[in-house]
Amino acid sequence: MDPLYVKSKIREYIKEKGLQTSSSVIDGEVLNERIVEILDQAIDRAKANKRKTVKARDI
């Protein structure tokens, strides 16, 4: 699966916090898997509420 995030923005955010980013964070599947997990939960919640639109409150 293609990444659902912008790698440069992740690096920039972590750098602003005074840290460096390991390539395993950016290129690994863990971050993408977590994003997919969050989105799947939001989708399930929207469906449970009989909506076809995922809203911020679902996340």
C-alpha positions in Angstrom: 0.0 0.0 0.0 1.2 3.5 -0.8 2.0 5.7 2.2 -1.0 7.8 3.4 1.3 10.6 4.7 3.9 13.1 3.5 7.4 11.9 4.5 8.9 15.4 4.4 6.2 16.8 6.7 6.9 14.0 9.3 10.6 14.7 9.2 10.0 18.5 9.5 7.6 18.0 12.5 10.1 15.8 14.4 13.0 18.1 13.6 11.0 21.1 15.0 10.7 19.1 18.2 14.6 18.9 18.3 14.9 15.3 17.2 16.1 13.4 14.2 14.0 10.9 12.3 15.0 7.3 11.7 14.4 6.0 8.2 12.6 3.1 9.8 9.9 5.6 11.0 9.4 7.0 7.5 9.9 4.0 5.3 8.5 1.3 7.6 5.0 0.0 7.5 4.2 0.8 11.1 3.2 4.4 10.6 1.0 3.6 7.6 -0.6 0.7 9.4 -1.5 2.9 12.4 -3.0 5.5 10.1 -5.1 2.8 8.3 -6.2 1.5 11.7 -7.4 4.9 12.8 -9.2 5.5 9.5 -10.8 2.0 9.6 -12.1 2.7 13.2 -13.5 6.0 12.0 -15.2 4.3 9.0 -16.7 1.7 11.3 -18.1 4.4 13.6 -19.6 6.4 10.7 -21.3 3.2 9.4 -22.6 2.3 12.9 -24.2 5.8 13.0 -25.7 5.2 9.6 -23.7 7.9 7.9 -21.8 7.8 4.6 -19.5 10.6 5.7 -16.6 10.2 8.0 -16.4 13.2 10.3 -13.7 14.5 12.7 -15.7 13.2 15.7 -15.3 9.6 14.3 -11.6 9.9 14.7 
